Amino acid sequence: MARYSRRTLLKAGAAVAGASAIGFPAIGYGQNEKIKIGHLTPLTGFLGALGAYAQLGIRMAEEEINKSGGVMGRQLDITSEDSVNPATAATKAQRMLDQDGVAVLMGEINSASALTIMQVADRNKRLFMQIGARSDALRGKNCNKYTFHVDIPSTVMVNAVGKALVRDKMMKDKKFYTLTADYIFGHDLARAAKSFFDANGGKLIGDELVATDVTDFSPYLLKIRQARPDVVCSNLAGNQVTNLIKQYAEFGLPYPIVGFNLNTADAWAAGDGNLSGTWPTVWYHTSDVPSSKTFVANFIKKNGKPPENHAWIEYVSLKMMAQAMNATKSTGTDKLIGYFENETEFDILKGRKGYFRSWDHQLMQEAYPFTVKGKGQARDKWDTLELGAAIPGPSESLASIALTKEQNPCSM
Amino acid sequence: MEFGFLLEQVVNGLVLGGYYLLIALGLSLIFSVGGVVNLAHGAFYALGAYLSVEITQYLGFGPAMVLSPLAVAMLGMLFERFILRRFYTADPILSLLVTFGLAMVAEQAIRIVWGAAPLSASIPPVFRGSVIVGDFLFSRYRLLILVVVAAVLLGVWLLLHKTSFGRVVRAGIQRPDMVAALGIRLQPYMTAIVMLGVGMAAMGGAFFAPITIVHPAMGAEIITVAFVVVVIGGLGSFWGVVIAALLVGVVRGITIHFVPAAGEASIYILMFLILLVRPRGLLGERIEKFE
C-alpha cells in the first residue's frame, strides 16, 4: 500500500513537471503568436553541402507561406540549425522542444542523426517529419508512430537503378564490386543492393566499407582493378560520392560505374566529364511538371542557382506540414498524425501526387533513374543529367516500388 | 600475384605520402622555428584549392598551380606580420586558440564567398587516365604531383642546408638566443618560413582540387593527417617528416588492402605505436626551448 501511494506521488509529480514544461509556456502564446518549427540539418561534415540546400528550400517555403497569410492566420517561425552529429542532433531536438517551444520537428539528411531525433520524438510524443535521410531501417525496424519519412528509402533507389540496369542487360551474370559508406545508411543500401543482385542474377564479388571521412580512394581503386569486375557500384554518400567519381575518372578504370545513391549537388561538384553511369534521384530541376518549373524559376530568382533535390524536398515538406496544420486547424501532434495517416494526397511538384502510407509513414512517390548527358548536350553547368522515365510507370501503384509488408519489419 | 598487389599498394601509398608531405612539411617548419602550432594550416590548404579553381577558369591549369600558392603565400605574410608574430613568446595555449579561431573564420569566409556547395574542378585532359608500368597502375595525374613534390622537396632541402638563409633558420630552431646574440633578427626569417609553409599547403590544395571534393571544410579534413605526420616524424627534422609522410601513405594503403574498414584508423594506431617507442617521433631532435 505504501509503495502504491509513493508511485502515485511520483506520477503526480511527473505530471506537474510535465505540465510546467509543456503547459505553462503555452499560456504565453496567444492566437496570433507565431508557430515555431524546429529544423535540423547537417551544415558541416560530409553532408554539409546538401544541408545548405535544405536550408534554402525550407526558408523559401517559409517566406511564401508567411507572405500568403501564414498558417491559420499565424506566421511560421523556423529555427534552423546545424545538426552536427547524432548526439548533438538529439540534444538540439530536445532543447527545441523544451526551451524553444517548437510545435514540430523537421529535417535531417544523415540517417544516423535522423535515428536519434526519432528517438527524441518518440520519447516526447511529438511529431518529427524526417525529410532527407534514406536508410530503410528508419522506416523499417526503427519506425515509430511520431515520425513521417519524406525522401525515398534505400530500397527504392536500388529498385530505380536496378530496373534500368536489368533493361540495359547489365545485371544478369555480371560481376559487381561495391563500395559502401561505413554507417547505418551505407550498410542499409548494401543490404538492399545485395538482395536485388540475388533476385536478378547479379554476382557480388567484392564489397569494401569506406569511412565517411575518406578523401583518397586510390587504394580502393587498385583493389577494384585487381578484382576485375564487370560493373563497379557505389553505395556511398555525400562527399564520398564526389571524391570517388573524380578519382575514378582520374584513374580511368575500364569498368562501367553505377550507383544506388547520389544527390545532385554531389554530381554537380564532380567536374566536367567525370560522371558517368546510371544513378537514382528523387527529383531534378529539369522536370517537365509545370508546378515544378514555377518552383525552379522562383528559386533561381531568389538564389541565383537552381535548386538541388534537398532544396526541393525541404520546400515540399514544409508545404505539406502547413497544409496539415491548416486542414486540422491545429499544431497538435495527434491531429497531425491522424491527418497524415489518412493517406491524404499532397502536391509534391511531381507528375503524380504523393501520400504517406499509413502503416510505415513513408511518403509514396515517384523516383527516377538518370544517366549523364553527353559532351555538348548540357545547356548550362547545372543541366548535366538526363532524367529517365519516372518509376513506377503510370499504370502501376506508387507503392509498387516501395518495401512490401513482408520486406519491411515496421510495426508501431 | 598477391605480393604484386601488395607492392602496388605500397607504391601508391608512397605517392599519396608525397602529397601529405606538402602540407605537413610547412606545419613542421612553422612549429620548429616559431614554436607555434598552426591550426589554421588547413585553411591555407583550402584557400589554395579554391583560388586554383577560380584562376583555372580564367588562365588555365598551369598558371593556377603557380599563382594560387603565390597568392596564399602573400596572405601568409600578412598572417605572420599581423597575427602570428605576437605569439612566439606567449603561452602556447594562446597561439593554439588564435589559429584555431582563424581556421573557423577562414572556413566561414569561404562559405560566404563561394557558398556551401562544393566547387567543380577537373583534371586537364592531358593528365587524365592511367599509366601501366610493368604490372603497376599509376594515375597519370598523381605522377605529375609526385614530380612536383620531389622538386619542391629538393628546393626546400637545398634552401635549408646549402644557403646562409637555411643556416640561420636551423640555428634559430636550436638556439634562438645565440642567433640574437650574433646580431641577427629572426623575424624576417620567420616571415619567410611562414610564407613557404602556407604556400606549400596551398600548392597541395591546388593540386588536389581536381581529384578531391572542393568544399569549405576541406582544410579541417587534411589538418589531422598533417598533424599525425608531423608527430610521427618528430619536430625539427626534415627527413623525419619525409619518412613519416611516406610511412603514413603506405600503412594506410596496406591496411586498406587487408582490412578496408580500418583504413583511416590505421594511421592513428601507427602514431600511437611510434610514440610508445619513440616519444619524440622517428627522427625528432631534442629542442631546448621546448623542453
Interface residues (C-beta under 8 A of the other chain):
Chain A: L43 T44 G45 G48 A49 G51 A52 Y53 D182 E208 L209 V210 A211 D213 V214 T215 D216 S218 P219 Y220 L222 K223 R225 Q226 N239 T242 N243 K246 Q247 A249 E250 F251 G252 L253 A265 D266 W268 A269 A270 G271 D272 G273 N274 K305 E308 K381
Chain B: F5 E8 Q9 N12 G13 V15 L16 G115 A116 A117 P118 L119 S120 A121 S122 I123 R128 G129 S130 L137 S139 Y141 R142 P210 I211 T212 I213 V214 H215 P216 A217 M218 E221 I222 R252 G253 I256 H257 P260 A261 G263 E264
